[in-house]
Amino acid sequence: MTDNQDRKPVDLAQFITTPHLKESLIADLAPPKDWSCLMLKIPMKLVKKSYKTPMIMWFMMFAVYALLVVFAYPFYVD
């Protein structure tokens, strides 16, 4: 979203004079730098459907089961 002068909300936050409020708004409006596909933070913009989250979930689930089989049921070779 932009205004008539093609400025985004993060650009408008630069004009705030209160330092604490300015830093807080810029941090909230900046693009996320974390694993946003896991939705650890509430997104501040529209979230599109992604297959990344279920794929990570399936990979982690199969990795846990594989480790369980390897360590809980060790294979003995005679």
NORSUL-V923260 format. One record per residue. N is the residue number from 1. SS is DSSP state (~ for helix, > for strand, _ for the rest). PSI is psi in radians with two decimals (NA if undefined). OMEGA is omega as a letter, one per 20 degrees, with the letter a starting at -180 (none if undefined). Layout:
BEGIN
n=[N:N]
ss=[SS:SS]
psi=[PSI:PSI]
omega=[OMEGA:OMEGA]
END
This chain:
BEGIN
n=[1:2:3:4:5:6:7:8:9:10:11:12:13:14:15:16:17:18:19:20:21:22:23:24:25:26:27:28:29:30:31:32:33:34:35:36:37:38:39:40:41:42:43:44:45:46:47:48:49:50:51:52:53:54:55:56:57:58:59:60:61:62:63:64:65:66:67:68:69:70:71:72:73:74:75:76:77:78]
ss=[_:_:_:_:_:_:_:_:~:~:~:~:~:~:~:_:_:_:~:~:~:~:~:~:~:~:~:~:~:_:_:_:_:_:_:~:~:~:_:_:_:_:_:_:_:_:_:_:_:_:_:~:~:~:~:~:~:~:~:~:~:~:~:~:~:~:~:~:~:~:~:~:_:_:_:_:_:_]
psi=[2.35:2.82:-2.92:-0.43:0.30:0.70:2.45:2.88:-0.63:-0.51:-0.67:-0.44:-0.34:-0.39:-0.07:2.37:-0.42:2.03:-0.76:-0.79:-0.70:-0.85:-0.72:-0.79:-0.73:-0.69:-0.67:-0.57:-0.19:2.70:2.52:2.50:0.36:-2.92:1.35:-0.39:-0.39:-0.07:0.88:-0.37:2.66:2.17:2.51:-0.01:3.03:2.28:2.19:2.69:2.28:2.49:0.07:-0.77:-0.87:-0.59:-0.75:-0.71:-0.84:-0.72:-0.79:-0.69:-0.80:-0.57:-0.71:-0.77:-0.66:-0.76:-0.62:-0.79:-0.75:-0.76:-0.54:-0.56:1.31:2.53:2.23:2.21:2.12:NA]
omega=[r:r:a:a:r:r:r:r:r:r:r:r:r:a:a:a:r:a:a:r:r:r:a:r:r:r:a:a:a:r:a:r:a:r:a:r:r:r:r:r:r:a:a:r:a:r:r:a:a:r:a:a:r:r:r:r:r:r:r:r:a:r:r:r:r:r:r:r:a:a:a:r:a:r:r:r:r:none]
END
